């Protein structure tokens, strides 16, 4: 691509995701843990993952030493650079026009999947995706570099399944026609035996020599047929969880209109005959979803599970392109407009939800900071948050750790233990004592007769207006 084309691509990217840069100082999900764990705790937990080529630990320690705006910018540009590699891949492996490859790259950048990808802990997964795409790019240029980058990427183990996509794409690229032959594919794999056995070598080494221990023992190793049945159903139902307001739809369509009028190539340039085999499309979609369904996860638009959508950014543009080939030219124009507009609308909506939660988090932190003397003791904080955010949701089994982390970030100690209002009896009966440790950021908390129980209430006084209050309660 020329510099002008790259600049336009970045401009579209910035329109789609620029709002994420305003969340540099926000802490959501596992960011709260990683940024507030002491380094010795972090190192111990990362070593329990027992990763091959343990570069994640060193990356996290390096990023943790940087200011938040720096690592957010690093992840923001890392994903954009991966899009440039993606553009090279689709233009090389598929018989499409240059303009079509450009459009697929736009889809890769703006589709509303994995919108927490610019958070601290997701940088590593973006890096693995970047390695994966580099491995794919080099597959016909340097076999050694291809194997090296693919091997590095497999530490994001869901890529072991999506690896089938570059393999089948490489087969069709060499074959030069769209007919599938089992015999030809078999001999292709024999000739490319090193590419064939690479994921099996990684899996063998990981399973027998690098098993997770301690906190990560049996992590994502329980596979159930039941999950494969329920997964597609829950995946379909997740499409109805995103409630778009008219305002975000108007903003999305207006942005799409401006992009299509002033930035993108005329829509008529994207008409193509069907030259993308359906086997490639099916392989990509299944490879993006199967590794999560099989362990009971459902890639979702909300909560931390949105990180499981990342692989769809690679496969979904190919799926969309395949569908385009069955449409008339005028319908392709309408479809492109709708996809861009809806993607931007969902992006704006989800980033807005995160920003609203961030405003609440900032005011929450200010309130605690103004009452440091009260909250510096060995307290049990009963959280009664009456303001629910449909997008930013936390797993019930980990709420204590996340809230404890917020308190530690302000008070610089682990004396407080935060529970939900429905966990009071569990605390009193000792069912939560196993969480009084450094992993849950409560290593200094002790059960005592004189524990202070503080009911902390968060209520709304109107749109973006929050009321924080606390009171001591006795049992």
C-alpha positions as CSV (number, residue, x, y, z in Angstrom):
1,X,0.0,0.0,0.0
2,X,1.0,3.6,-0.6
3,X,1.6,6.0,2.2
4,X,-1.7,7.8,1.3
5,X,-3.6,4.6,1.5
6,X,-2.1,3.7,4.8
7,X,-3.0,7.2,6.2
8,X,-6.6,6.8,5.1
9,X,-6.7,3.3,6.6
10,X,-5.4,4.7,9.9
11,X,-8.0,7.5,9.8
12,X,-10.8,5.0,9.5
13,X,-9.2,3.0,12.3
14,X,-9.0,6.0,14.5
15,X,-12.6,6.9,13.9
16,X,-13.6,3.3,14.9
17,X,-11.3,3.0,18.0
18,X,-10.0,6.4,18.9
19,X,-12.4,6.5,21.9
20,X,-10.3,3.7,23.5
21,X,-7.4,6.1,24.0
22,X,-9.4,8.0,26.6
23,X,-9.5,4.8,28.8
24,X,-5.7,4.7,29.3
25,X,-6.0,5.2,33.1
26,X,-9.1,3.0,33.5
27,X,-8.7,-0.5,35.1
28,X,-11.0,-3.2,34.1
29,X,-11.1,-7.0,34.7
30,X,-7.6,-8.6,35.0
31,X,-5.9,-5.3,34.5
32,X,-6.9,-4.5,38.1
33,X,-5.1,-7.6,39.3
34,X,-1.9,-7.4,37.2
35,X,-1.4,-3.7,37.8
36,X,-1.9,-4.1,41.6
37,X,-0.2,-7.4,42.3
38,X,3.3,-7.0,43.9
39,X,5.9,-8.1,41.3
40,X,6.8,-11.2,43.4
41,X,3.2,-12.4,43.3
42,X,2.9,-11.6,39.6
43,X,6.1,-13.5,38.8
44,X,5.0,-16.5,40.9
45,X,1.6,-16.7,39.1
46,X,3.1,-16.2,35.6
47,X,5.6,-19.0,36.3
48,X,2.7,-21.3,37.3
49,X,1.4,-20.9,33.7
50,X,4.6,-22.7,32.7
51,X,4.6,-21.3,29.2
52,X,6.9,-22.3,26.4
53,X,9.3,-19.4,25.7
54,X,8.2,-17.4,28.7
55,X,8.1,-14.0,27.0
56,X,4.7,-13.0,28.4
57,X,6.2,-12.5,31.9
58,X,8.9,-10.2,30.7
59,X,6.5,-8.3,28.5
60,X,4.1,-7.7,31.4
61,X,6.9,-6.6,33.7
62,X,8.2,-4.2,31.1
63,X,4.8,-2.8,30.3
64,X,4.0,-2.4,34.0
65,X,7.0,-0.1,34.3
66,X,5.5,2.2,31.7
67,X,2.9,5.0,32.0
68,X,-0.6,3.8,31.1
69,X,-0.8,6.0,28.1
70,X,2.4,4.5,26.7
71,X,1.2,0.9,26.8
72,X,-2.2,1.8,25.4
73,X,-0.5,3.5,22.4
74,X,1.7,0.5,22.0
75,X,-1.3,-1.8,21.8
76,X,-3.2,0.6,19.5
77,X,-0.4,0.8,17.0
78,X,0.5,-2.9,17.3
79,X,-3.0,-3.9,16.2
80,X,-2.8,-1.4,13.3
81,X,0.5,-2.9,12.1
82,X,-1.1,-6.3,12.2
83,X,-3.7,-5.0,9.8
84,X,-1.0,-4.1,7.3
85,X,0.3,-7.6,7.5
86,X,-3.3,-8.9,7.1
87,X,-3.7,-6.8,4.0
88,X,-0.6,-8.4,2.5
89,X,-1.9,-11.8,3.3
90,X,-5.4,-11.5,1.7
91,X,-3.9,-9.9,-1.4
92,X,-1.4,-12.7,-1.7
93,X,-3.4,-15.8,-0.9
94,X,-6.8,-14.9,-2.5
95,X,-7.5,-13.9,-6.1
96,X,-9.1,-10.5,-5.3
97,X,-8.7,-7.0,-6.5
98,X,-6.5,-4.6,-4.6
99,X,-9.5,-2.6,-3.6
100,X,-11.2,-5.7,-2.2
101,X,-8.1,-6.5,-0.1
102,X,-8.2,-2.9,1.2
103,X,-11.9,-3.3,2.2
104,X,-11.2,-6.6,4.0
105,X,-8.5,-4.8,5.9
106,X,-11.0,-2.1,6.9
107,X,-13.3,-4.8,8.2
108,X,-10.4,-6.4,10.1
109,X,-9.8,-3.0,11.8
110,X,-13.4,-1.9,12.5
111,X,-15.6,-5.0,13.2
112,X,-16.8,-4.7,16.8
113,X,-15.1,-7.8,18.2
114,X,-12.9,-7.9,21.2
115,X,-13.2,-4.2,22.1
116,X,-11.2,-4.6,25.3
117,X,-8.2,-5.4,23.1
118,X,-6.4,-2.2,24.1
119,X,-6.4,-3.0,27.8
120,X,-3.1,-3.9,29.6
121,X,-3.5,-7.7,29.8
122,X,-4.7,-8.1,26.2
123,X,-1.5,-6.7,24.7
124,X,0.1,-10.1,24.9
125,X,-2.8,-11.7,22.8
126,X,-2.5,-8.9,20.2
127,X,1.2,-9.7,20.0
128,X,0.4,-13.4,19.5
129,X,-2.0,-12.5,16.7
130,X,0.7,-10.4,15.2
131,X,3.1,-13.3,15.3
132,X,0.4,-15.5,13.8
133,X,-0.1,-13.2,10.9
134,X,3.6,-12.9,10.4
135,X,3.9,-16.6,10.3
136,X,1.2,-16.7,7.6
137,X,2.8,-13.9,5.6
138,X,6.2,-15.7,5.6
139,X,4.7,-19.1,4.7
140,X,5.6,-18.6,1.0
141,X,8.6,-16.4,1.6
142,X,10.7,-18.0,4.3
143,X,9.7,-21.3,5.8
144,X,12.0,-20.9,8.8
145,X,10.6,-17.5,9.8
146,X,7.1,-18.8,9.2
147,X,7.6,-21.8,11.6
148,X,9.3,-19.5,14.1
149,X,6.5,-16.9,14.3
150,X,3.7,-19.5,14.2
151,X,5.4,-21.3,17.1
152,X,5.6,-18.1,19.1
153,X,2.0,-17.3,18.4
154,X,0.8,-20.7,19.8
155,X,1.2,-19.5,23.4
156,X,-2.3,-18.1,22.6
157,X,-3.4,-21.7,22.4
158,X,-6.7,-21.0,20.5
159,X,-4.4,-20.2,17.5
160,X,-3.5,-23.9,17.3
161,X,-7.0,-24.4,15.8
162,X,-7.1,-21.3,13.7
163,X,-3.8,-22.5,12.2
164,X,-5.9,-24.6,9.9
165,X,-6.9,-21.4,8.0
166,X,-3.5,-20.5,6.7
167,X,-2.8,-24.1,5.8
168,X,-6.0,-24.5,3.8
169,X,-5.5,-21.1,2.2
170,X,-1.9,-22.0,1.3
171,X,-3.2,-25.2,-0.3
172,X,-5.6,-23.3,-2.5
173,X,-3.0,-20.7,-3.3
174,X,-0.7,-23.4,-4.7
175,X,-3.5,-25.3,-6.4
176,X,-4.7,-22.2,-8.4
177,X,-8.3,-23.5,-8.6
178,X,-11.3,-23.9,-6.2
179,X,-11.8,-27.7,-6.5
180,X,-11.0,-29.7,-3.4
181,X,-9.3,-33.0,-3.8
182,X,-8.5,-35.2,-0.8
183,X,-5.7,-36.9,-2.6
184,X,-4.1,-33.6,-3.6
185,X,-4.5,-32.2,-0.1
186,X,-2.9,-35.3,1.4
187,X,0.2,-35.0,-0.9
188,X,0.3,-31.3,-0.2
189,X,0.5,-32.0,3.6
190,X,3.2,-34.6,3.0
191,X,5.3,-32.1,1.0
192,X,4.7,-29.5,3.8
193,X,5.2,-31.9,6.7
194,X,7.0,-29.4,8.8
195,X,4.0,-27.1,8.7
196,X,1.7,-30.0,9.4
197,X,3.4,-31.3,12.5
198,X,4.2,-27.9,14.0
199,X,1.0,-27.4,16.2
200,X,1.2,-31.1,17.2
201,X,4.8,-30.6,18.4
202,X,3.8,-27.5,20.3
203,X,0.9,-29.3,21.9
204,X,3.0,-32.3,22.8
205,X,5.7,-30.2,24.4
206,X,3.1,-28.1,26.3
207,X,1.1,-31.1,27.5
208,X,3.9,-33.3,28.7
209,X,6.6,-30.8,29.8
210,X,4.9,-27.4,30.4
211,X,1.7,-28.2,32.3
212,X,0.2,-25.4,34.3
213,X,0.7,-25.7,38.1
214,X,-0.9,-24.2,41.2
215,X,-3.4,-21.5,40.3
216,X,-3.3,-22.6,36.6
217,X,-3.5,-26.4,37.0
218,X,-6.0,-27.8,34.6
219,X,-6.6,-24.3,33.2
220,X,-8.7,-24.6,30.0
221,X,-8.0,-28.4,29.8
222,X,-11.5,-29.7,30.4
223,X,-13.3,-30.4,27.2
224,X,-17.0,-31.2,27.0
225,X,-19.2,-32.3,24.1
226,X,-22.1,-30.6,25.9
227,X,-20.2,-27.3,25.5
228,X,-19.9,-27.8,21.7
229,X,-23.7,-28.2,21.5
230,X,-24.6,-25.3,23.8
231,X,-21.8,-23.0,22.4
232,X,-23.4,-22.2,19.0
233,X,-26.8,-21.6,20.6
234,X,-25.4,-19.2,23.2
235,X,-23.3,-17.6,20.5
236,X,-26.4,-16.8,18.4
237,X,-28.3,-15.5,21.5
238,X,-25.4,-13.2,22.3
239,X,-26.2,-11.2,19.1
240,X,-29.3,-9.9,20.9
241,X,-27.5,-8.6,24.0
242,X,-26.3,-5.4,22.5
243,X,-28.9,-2.7,22.8
244,X,-28.1,0.1,20.4
245,X,-29.8,3.5,20.9
246,X,-31.0,5.6,18.0
247,X,-28.3,8.1,18.9
248,X,-25.4,5.6,18.3
249,X,-27.1,4.4,15.1
250,X,-27.3,7.9,13.8
251,X,-23.7,8.6,14.7
252,X,-22.6,5.3,13.2
253,X,-24.4,5.9,9.9
254,X,-23.1,9.5,9.7
255,X,-19.5,8.3,10.2
256,X,-20.0,5.6,7.6
257,X,-21.3,8.1,5.1
258,X,-18.3,10.4,5.6
259,X,-15.9,7.5,5.3
260,X,-17.5,6.2,2.2
261,X,-17.7,9.6,0.6
262,X,-14.3,10.9,1.4
263,X,-11.9,8.0,2.3
264,X,-12.8,4.7,0.8
265,X,-12.6,3.7,-2.9
266,X,-15.9,3.9,-4.8
267,X,-18.0,0.9,-3.8
268,X,-18.4,-0.3,-7.4
269,X,-14.8,-1.4,-7.3
270,X,-15.5,-4.3,-4.9
271,X,-17.6,-6.4,-7.2
272,X,-15.9,-9.8,-7.7
273,X,-16.6,-13.2,-9.0
274,X,-16.7,-15.9,-6.4
275,X,-13.1,-17.0,-6.0
276,X,-13.0,-17.8,-2.3
277,X,-13.7,-21.4,-1.6
278,X,-16.4,-22.0,1.0
279,X,-14.0,-24.5,2.8
280,X,-11.7,-21.6,3.6
281,X,-14.6,-19.6,5.1
282,X,-15.9,-22.5,7.2
283,X,-12.4,-23.3,8.4
284,X,-11.9,-19.7,9.5
285,X,-15.2,-19.4,11.4
286,X,-14.9,-22.8,13.1
287,X,-11.2,-22.2,13.9
288,X,-12.2,-18.9,15.5
289,X,-15.0,-20.2,17.7
290,X,-14.3,-23.9,18.3
291,X,-11.4,-23.5,20.8
292,X,-13.6,-21.4,23.1
293,X,-16.8,-23.4,22.7
294,X,-15.0,-26.7,23.6
295,X,-13.9,-25.4,27.0
296,X,-17.3,-23.8,27.8
297,X,-16.6,-20.2,26.8
298,X,-18.8,-18.1,24.5
299,X,-17.1,-15.2,22.7
300,X,-19.3,-12.3,23.7
301,X,-19.7,-8.5,23.1
302,X,-19.8,-7.9,26.8
303,X,-17.6,-8.4,29.8
304,X,-14.1,-9.9,29.8
305,X,-15.2,-12.7,27.5
306,X,-15.1,-10.2,24.6
307,X,-11.4,-11.1,24.4
308,X,-12.5,-14.4,23.0
309,X,-13.8,-12.6,19.9
310,X,-10.3,-11.6,18.8
311,X,-9.9,-14.4,16.3
312,X,-13.1,-13.4,14.5
313,X,-11.3,-10.3,13.3
314,X,-9.3,-12.6,11.0
315,X,-12.0,-14.9,9.8
316,X,-15.1,-12.7,9.7
317,X,-13.8,-10.4,6.8
318,X,-13.4,-13.5,4.7
319,X,-16.9,-14.7,5.6
320,X,-18.4,-11.3,4.6
321,X,-16.5,-11.2,1.3
322,X,-17.8,-14.7,0.5
323,X,-21.4,-13.5,1.1
324,X,-20.8,-10.5,-1.1
325,X,-20.2,-12.7,-4.1
326,X,-23.8,-13.9,-4.0
327,X,-25.1,-10.3,-4.1
328,X,-25.8,-7.9,-7.0
329,X,-23.6,-4.9,-7.3
330,X,-26.2,-2.4,-5.8
331,X,-26.8,-4.8,-2.9
332,X,-23.0,-5.0,-2.2
333,X,-22.9,-1.2,-1.9
334,X,-25.8,-1.3,0.6
335,X,-24.2,-4.2,2.5
336,X,-20.9,-2.4,2.9
337,X,-22.6,0.7,4.1
338,X,-24.6,-1.3,6.7
339,X,-21.6,-3.3,7.9
340,X,-19.5,-0.2,8.4
341,X,-22.3,1.8,10.0
342,X,-23.3,-1.0,12.4
343,X,-19.7,-1.7,13.3
344,X,-19.1,1.9,14.2
345,X,-22.4,2.2,16.1
346,X,-21.5,-0.8,18.2
347,X,-18.0,0.4,18.8
348,X,-19.2,3.8,19.9
349,X,-21.8,2.2,22.2
350,X,-19.4,-0.2,23.9
351,X,-16.6,2.4,24.3
352,X,-19.2,4.8,25.7
353,X,-20.3,2.1,28.3
354,X,-16.6,1.6,29.3
355,X,-16.1,5.3,29.6
356,X,-19.2,5.8,31.8
357,X,-17.9,3.0,34.0
358,X,-14.5,4.7,34.1
359,X,-16.1,8.0,35.3
360,X,-17.8,6.0,38.1
361,X,-14.5,4.4,38.9
362,X,-12.7,7.7,39.1
363,X,-15.3,9.2,41.4
364,X,-15.2,6.0,43.5
365,X,-11.4,6.3,43.8
366,X,-11.7,9.9,44.8
367,X,-14.2,9.1,47.5
368,X,-12.0,6.4,49.0
369,X,-9.0,8.7,48.8
370,X,-10.9,11.4,50.7
371,X,-11.7,8.9,53.5
372,X,-8.3,7.1,53.7
373,X,-8.3,7.1,57.5
374,X,-11.5,5.2,57.6
375,X,-10.7,2.6,55.0
376,X,-7.1,2.0,56.1
377,X,-8.1,-0.4,58.9
378,X,-9.0,-4.1,58.8
379,X,-12.4,-3.6,57.2
380,X,-15.0,-5.8,55.5
381,X,-16.5,-3.6,52.8
382,X,-20.0,-4.7,51.8
383,X,-20.5,-3.4,48.2
384,X,-24.0,-2.3,47.3
385,X,-23.6,-1.0,43.8
386,X,-27.0,-0.1,42.5
387,X,-25.7,1.1,39.1
388,X,-25.4,-1.7,36.7
389,X,-23.6,-1.5,33.4
390,X,-24.7,-4.1,30.8
391,X,-21.4,-4.1,29.0
392,X,-18.9,-4.0,31.9
393,X,-19.8,-7.1,33.9
394,X,-17.6,-9.2,36.2
395,X,-17.7,-12.9,37.1
396,X,-19.3,-13.4,40.5
397,X,-16.4,-15.7,41.7
398,X,-13.8,-13.0,41.2
399,X,-15.5,-9.8,42.4
400,X,-13.6,-9.6,45.7
401,X,-10.2,-9.6,43.9
402,X,-11.2,-6.9,41.5
403,X,-12.6,-4.6,44.2
404,X,-9.7,-5.4,46.6
405,X,-7.4,-4.3,43.8
406,X,-9.1,-0.9,43.5
407,X,-8.8,-0.3,47.3
408,X,-5.1,-1.3,47.2
409,X,-4.3,1.0,44.3
410,X,-5.4,3.9,46.6
411,X,-4.4,2.8,50.1
412,X,-1.3,0.8,49.2
413,X,-2.3,-2.1,51.6
414,X,-4.3,-5.3,51.4
415,X,-6.2,-5.0,54.7
416,X,-9.6,-4.5,53.3
417,X,-11.8,-7.4,52.0
418,X,-14.7,-6.5,49.7
419,X,-17.8,-8.6,49.3
420,X,-21.1,-8.2,47.5
421,X,-24.1,-7.6,49.6
422,X,-25.3,-11.1,49.0
423,X,-22.1,-12.6,50.4
424,X,-22.4,-11.4,54.0
425,X,-23.4,-14.8,55.4
426,X,-20.7,-16.5,53.5
427,X,-18.1,-14.2,55.0
428,X,-19.5,-14.6,58.6
429,X,-19.5,-18.4,58.2
430,X,-15.9,-18.4,57.0
431,X,-16.6,-19.6,53.5
432,X,-14.5,-16.8,52.0
433,X,-11.4,-17.2,54.3
434,X,-9.5,-19.0,51.5
435,X,-9.4,-15.7,49.7
436,X,-7.4,-13.9,52.3
437,X,-4.2,-14.1,50.2
438,X,-2.1,-12.0,47.9
439,X,-3.7,-13.4,44.7
440,X,-7.0,-11.9,45.8
441,X,-5.1,-8.8,47.0
442,X,-6.2,-9.4,50.7
443,X,-3.1,-10.9,52.2
444,X,-3.2,-8.5,55.2
445,X,-6.8,-9.0,56.0
446,X,-7.6,-11.0,59.1
447,X,-10.8,-12.3,60.6
448,X,-11.2,-10.6,64.0
449,X,-14.0,-10.0,66.5
450,X,-13.6,-6.2,66.0
451,X,-13.7,-6.2,62.2
452,X,-15.4,-3.1,60.9
453,X,-18.3,-3.9,58.6
454,X,-18.9,-1.0,56.3
455,X,-21.8,-0.9,53.9
456,X,-20.7,1.0,50.8
457,X,-23.5,2.1,48.5
458,X,-23.3,3.6,45.0
459,X,-26.4,5.2,43.7
460,X,-27.4,7.4,40.7
461,X,-28.5,11.0,41.1
462,X,-29.2,11.3,37.4
463,X,-27.3,10.7,34.2
464,X,-23.5,10.5,34.9
465,X,-24.2,11.7,38.5
466,X,-23.1,9.3,41.2
467,X,-23.7,9.3,44.9
468,X,-21.3,7.4,47.2
469,X,-22.1,6.8,50.9
470,X,-21.0,4.5,53.6
471,X,-22.1,3.4,57.1
472,X,-21.0,1.0,59.7
473,X,-23.3,-2.0,60.4
474,X,-23.2,-4.5,63.1
475,X,-24.0,-8.2,63.2
